[in-house]
Amino acid sequence: VYGAEIGIDSTEYNISQRDIHIGSGDVTAGVVTDFFYATWGLRGGAGLTATDDGQAGGVVLGEASVELPLPVCFPAMTLIPSIVVIEPAELPR
């Protein structure tokens, strides 16, 4: 697995209440595998970051992930998140 990320964040300093914009970009690489009913992943990367007030520096990214299926009725089934709307039933008169 490989890729690139670009991000722009906007926040403010707590003391001065000055708005600041932070931009960053990095290149990533990693591995993903299925093992023991789960998807396991490791990813790392590096890049640059800069703020609108002229400060710049490096960025290092490290990430580990585990994705687990949620059994519903049978072990082979996976729960897929969805939005369900339930309308109230009418009461008999």
C-alpha angles and dihedrals in degrees: 000000000000138000149129133259131204122188140178120193130185122203140136137243111253099224102039096030087221115156114236133188121210122195125189140172130186143169118231139194132178150140133256126191139167114235134156096357093309139090112236124196141181123187135175137174149155138216147133136288133193138179129217090249093064103264117133138175148143131292126212120191127197124173136171122186141182122191117197126191116233112228114224109178104331129033091240093059124088125204112239113201113240141156114256122191115203116194118205115253119241116252117236115252 
